[in-house]
């Protein structure tokens, strides 16, 4: 399981230019069964993604394909989590 932090860079002002393609990237992540949750980092710091069912290497490729990352609108940090305990509703995340 992974948490991806997408923190705005100095090019934040270009976000609107790439927003449609970034949203397509998010949509594809959900359709592929990789993304579980996407949301904004507050207050206006960027975005975050919770992902699973993918290797770290493949996730790095996927994250680098995000138009926001490609065009340096955000910098990406991938945090890997090895879940040990979860609420029953999230038990599918525990290996």
C-alpha positions, -999 to 999 in steps of 0.1 A, spaced: 0 0 0 13 35 -8 6 71 0 16 95 -27 21 131 -18 19 155 -47 32 188 -34 29 220 -55 61 233 -69 70 268 -80 50 260 -112 17 258 -93 3 285 -116 4 261 -145 -20 236 -128 -50 248 -148 -32 241 -180 -27 204 -172 -58 198 -149 -79 179 -175 -51 155 -183 -43 151 -146 -79 143 -140 -77 117 -168 -47 102 -151 -66 100 -118 -96 84 -136 -74 58 -151 -58 50 -118 -93 42 -104 -103 22 -134 -71 1 -132 -80 -7 -95 -48 10 -82 -62 41 -66 -83 38 -35 -86 75 -26 -75 108 -40 -78 142 -22 -63 176 -16 -36 184 8 -48 213 29 -44 242 29 -39 243 -9 -6 224 -7 -13 199 -35 -28 164 -35 -25 129 -22 -33 94 -35 -37 61 -16 -28 33 -39 -25 -5 -37 -23 -36 -60 9 -24 -77 46 -28 -71 67 2 -61 85 2 -94 53 2 -114 39 29 -92 69 51 -98 63 47 -135 26 56 -131 33 86 -109 59 99 -133 33 97 -161 10 122 -142 10 154 -163 14 174 -131 46 155 -123 58 156 -159 54 193 -161 68 200 -126 35 214 -113 40 191 -83 68 171 -68 59 135 -59 69 116 -28 59 79 -25 55 64 10 52 27 13 31 12 41 31 -24 52 -4 -26 69 -6 -48 99 -40 -41 113 -71 -25 99 -108 -19 105 -129 -47 90 -139 -24 62 -103 -21 52 -92 -57 59 -84 -62 22 -54 -40 27 -38 -62 53 -14 -88 39 
